[in-house]
């Protein structure tokens, strides 16, 4: 009994990796991309019992470094 799907090959893997890299390069090169507004809003107060996510100044600085 033969399988209906071919075996994966190295050539196919590298072709897929190259295509993914090309798409990523195009995404980086696109001008006019804006950061989501949710990432730039003021943080909510911390929970009373601790824990939770806190949008601090150093986290905001990190988000600014990831903008394209």
C-alpha positions as CSV (number, residue, x, y, z in Angstrom):
1,X,0.0,0.0,0.0
2,X,1.5,3.4,-1.0
3,X,1.2,6.6,1.0
4,X,-0.7,9.4,-0.7
5,X,1.8,12.0,0.6
6,X,5.5,12.1,-0.5
7,X,8.3,11.9,2.0
8,X,9.7,15.2,3.1
9,X,13.0,16.0,1.5
10,X,15.9,18.3,2.4
11,X,15.4,20.3,-0.8
12,X,11.8,21.0,0.1
13,X,12.8,22.0,3.6
14,X,15.4,24.5,2.3
15,X,12.9,25.8,-0.3
16,X,10.4,26.5,2.5
17,X,13.0,28.1,4.7
18,X,14.1,30.4,1.9
19,X,10.5,31.4,1.1
20,X,9.9,32.1,4.8
21,X,13.0,34.3,4.9
22,X,11.9,36.2,1.8
23,X,8.5,36.9,3.3
24,X,10.1,38.1,6.5
25,X,12.4,40.4,4.6
26,X,9.5,41.9,2.7
27,X,7.6,42.4,5.9
28,X,10.6,44.3,7.4
29,X,11.0,46.4,4.3
30,X,7.3,47.6,4.2
31,X,7.1,51.2,5.1
32,X,4.3,52.7,7.2
33,X,3.7,49.9,9.6
34,X,2.3,51.1,12.9
35,X,2.5,49.5,16.3
36,X,-0.7,48.3,17.9
37,X,-2.3,51.0,20.0
38,X,-2.8,48.5,22.9
39,X,1.0,48.3,23.3
40,X,1.3,52.0,23.7
41,X,-1.5,52.7,26.2
42,X,-1.0,53.4,29.8
43,X,-0.8,50.4,32.1
44,X,-3.7,49.2,34.3
45,X,-3.2,49.2,38.1
46,X,-1.6,46.0,39.5
47,X,-3.8,43.4,41.1
48,X,-4.2,43.7,44.8
49,X,-2.8,40.3,45.6
50,X,0.2,40.7,43.3
51,X,1.1,39.0,40.0
52,X,-0.2,39.9,36.6
53,X,1.4,41.8,33.8
54,X,2.8,45.2,34.3
55,X,3.6,47.6,31.4
56,X,6.6,49.4,32.9
57,X,9.0,51.9,31.3
58,X,11.6,49.3,30.4
59,X,8.9,47.1,28.7
60,X,7.7,50.2,26.7
61,X,11.3,50.8,25.6
62,X,11.5,47.2,24.5
63,X,8.3,47.5,22.4
64,X,9.8,50.7,20.8
65,X,12.8,48.7,19.7
66,X,10.7,46.1,18.0
67,X,8.9,48.6,15.8
68,X,9.6,48.4,12.1
